[in-house]
Amino acid sequence: MEEENELVRVHTAQGWHLAQIYKSKLEAAEIPVLLKYDAVGIVYGITVDGLGAVDVLVPARYADDARMLLEDLAGPFDEPDETAPEAGETGEGKAPEDN
């Protein structure tokens, strides 16, 4: 039973506000959530170099479901933007097409 109630990190958010969005999404799905953070990041509003990082923790039995729910809410720092052009694909330096 201890392993079942063990808390596991399912995501790390950059900043308190983003973590609250993640928490709300999980609680709406009836998944218990605990946010773990250093108070100094919230007090001073610092979100650089991991200082503003907030770990989203859930009981181990909910971990897979929680990860699936949070995939929809990935923030700008969580995953690279797949729609951005690759290096050299910006179109710069190309000659204009002849009409």
C-alpha positions in Angstrom: 0.0 0.0 0.0 2.9 2.3 0.6 4.0 2.1 -3.1 0.5 2.9 -4.2 0.4 6.1 -2.2 4.0 7.1 -3.0 4.2 10.5 -4.7 5.9 10.6 -8.1 6.9 13.6 -10.2 4.9 13.7 -13.4 6.0 17.1 -14.6 8.1 20.2 -13.7 6.6 23.5 -14.5 8.5 26.8 -14.9 6.7 29.1 -12.5 3.9 29.0 -10.0 1.2 30.1 -12.4 1.8 27.4 -14.9 1.9 24.8 -12.1 -1.5 26.0 -10.9 -2.9 25.4 -14.4 -1.5 21.8 -14.4 -2.9 21.3 -10.9 -6.4 22.4 -11.9 -6.4 20.1 -14.9 -5.5 17.1 -12.8 -7.9 18.0 -10.0 -10.7 18.3 -12.6 -9.9 14.7 -13.5 -10.1 13.8 -9.8 -6.4 13.1 -9.5 -4.9 14.3 -6.2 -2.0 16.7 -6.7 0.8 18.2 -4.6 3.0 21.0 -5.8 6.6 21.0 -4.5 8.7 24.2 -4.8 11.2 26.5 -3.2 9.5 29.4 -1.6 12.1 31.9 -2.7 11.0 31.4 -6.4 7.5 32.6 -5.5 8.5 35.3 -3.1 10.9 37.0 -5.5 9.2 35.8 -8.7 12.4 34.3 -10.1 11.9 31.6 -12.7 15.5 31.2 -14.1 18.0 28.5 -13.7 15.5 26.1 -12.1 14.8 28.4 -9.1 11.2 28.9 -10.1 10.7 25.2 -10.9 7.6 23.6 -9.5 7.3 19.8 -9.3 3.9 18.4 -9.9 3.5 15.3 -7.8 0.7 12.7 -7.8 0.2 9.2 -6.2 2.0 6.5 -8.2 -1.2 4.8 -9.2 -2.3 8.0 -11.1 1.0 8.8 -12.7 0.3 7.4 -16.2 -3.1 9.1 -16.4 -1.7 12.4 -15.1 1.1 12.4 -17.7 -1.4 11.8 -20.5 -3.6 14.7 -19.3 -0.6 17.1 -19.1 0.6 16.3 -22.6 -2.1 18.7 -23.9 -0.9 21.5 -21.7 2.8 21.5 -22.5 4.3 25.0 -22.1 6.7 26.8 -24.3 9.7 25.5 -22.3 8.6 21.9 -22.1 9.0 20.8 -25.6 10.5 22.2 -28.8 8.2 23.9 -31.2 7.8 21.3 -34.0 6.3 23.9 -36.3 9.3 26.2 -36.3 11.5 25.9 -39.4 14.7 24.0 -39.2 18.0 25.8 -39.6 18.4 26.8 -43.2 14.7 26.5 -44.0 13.7 30.1 -43.4 13.8 31.1 -47.0 16.4 33.8 -46.5 19.1 34.2 -49.1 17.0 32.6 -51.8 16.7 34.4 -55.2 13.2 35.7 -56.0 11.3 33.4 -58.4 11.0 34.6 -62.0 7.5 35.1 -63.3 
